[in-house]
Amino acid sequence: MTILPPQTIAFLYQSGIDRICDAYQLSASALDVATHAANRAAINYLKSGSDDSEYEYEGKHRVLVHSTQHALDYAAMGTTLSARVVREAFIISAFHYWES
């Protein structure tokens, strides 16, 4: 069994950390662009004054069935949550890399 010198082990470890960091930066950048675009679309629709909301009534209560504004807001929230999940996944992967 060949034992690698400590400098080689350190280099390999740092290279792995660098790959994890690079992958995170690319993923985070892509999600930031998507989040910005989704938020901008929701804001632009709101500013346009359009309202295509469809409602149904259940007894005395009006219930929203469909709304473009709601769909755009939901997409913006989804991209924000996706960015959080990606951040957490990379933190966990870095921790597991450190463990090994």
C-alpha positions in Angstrom: 0.0 0.0 0.0 1.4 3.4 -1.0 1.0 6.3 1.4 0.8 9.7 -0.3 2.8 12.5 1.1 0.9 15.0 3.2 1.4 17.8 0.6 -0.3 15.6 -2.0 -3.2 14.7 0.3 -3.6 18.4 1.1 -3.6 19.3 -2.6 -6.2 16.6 -3.5 -8.4 17.7 -0.6 -8.1 21.4 -1.6 -8.8 20.5 -5.2 -12.0 18.8 -4.2 -13.1 21.7 -2.1 -12.4 24.0 -5.0 -14.6 21.9 -7.3 -17.4 22.0 -4.7 -17.1 25.8 -4.5 -17.0 26.3 -8.2 -20.1 24.1 -8.7 -21.9 26.0 -6.0 -21.0 29.4 -7.5 -22.3 28.3 -11.0 -25.5 26.9 -9.5 -26.1 29.9 -7.3 -25.5 32.3 -10.1 -27.9 30.5 -12.4 -30.5 30.5 -9.6 -29.9 34.2 -8.9 -30.6 35.0 -12.5 -33.8 32.9 -12.4 -34.9 34.5 -9.2 -34.3 38.0 -10.5 -36.2 37.2 -13.7 -39.2 35.7 -11.8 -39.4 38.6 -9.4 -39.1 41.1 -12.2 -41.9 39.3 -14.1 -44.2 39.4 -11.0 -43.4 43.1 -10.4 -43.9 44.1 -14.0 -47.3 42.3 -14.1 -48.4 44.0 -10.9 -47.4 47.4 -12.3 -49.2 46.7 -15.5 -52.5 46.8 -13.7 -53.8 43.7 -15.4 -55.9 41.4 -13.3 -57.2 38.2 -14.8 -58.1 36.6 -11.4 -60.9 34.1 -11.6 -63.0 33.4 -8.6 -65.7 30.9 -7.6 -68.0 31.2 -4.7 -68.4 28.7 -1.9 -71.3 29.9 0.1 -70.6 33.5 1.0 -66.9 33.2 0.4 -65.1 34.1 -2.7 -62.3 31.6 -3.6 -59.4 32.4 -6.0 -59.3 29.8 -8.8 -56.6 31.3 -11.1 -54.5 34.4 -11.2 -51.5 35.2 -13.3 -50.2 37.4 -10.5 -50.5 34.5 -8.1 -48.7 32.1 -10.6 -45.9 34.7 -11.1 -45.5 35.2 -7.3 -45.5 31.5 -6.8 -42.8 31.0 -9.4 -40.7 33.7 -7.7 -41.1 32.0 -4.4 -40.1 28.7 -5.9 -36.9 30.0 -7.3 -36.0 31.6 -3.9 -36.7 28.3 -2.2 -34.7 26.4 -4.8 -31.7 28.7 -4.1 -31.9 27.9 -0.4 -32.1 24.1 -1.1 -29.1 24.3 -3.4 -27.1 26.2 -0.7 -28.0 23.6 1.9 -27.1 20.8 -0.4 -23.7 22.2 -1.1 -23.1 22.8 2.6 -23.9 19.2 3.3 -21.7 18.0 0.4 -18.8 20.0 1.7 -19.3 18.6 5.2 -19.4 15.1 3.9 -16.3 15.7 1.8 -14.5 17.0 4.9 -15.6 13.8 6.8 -14.0 11.5 4.3 
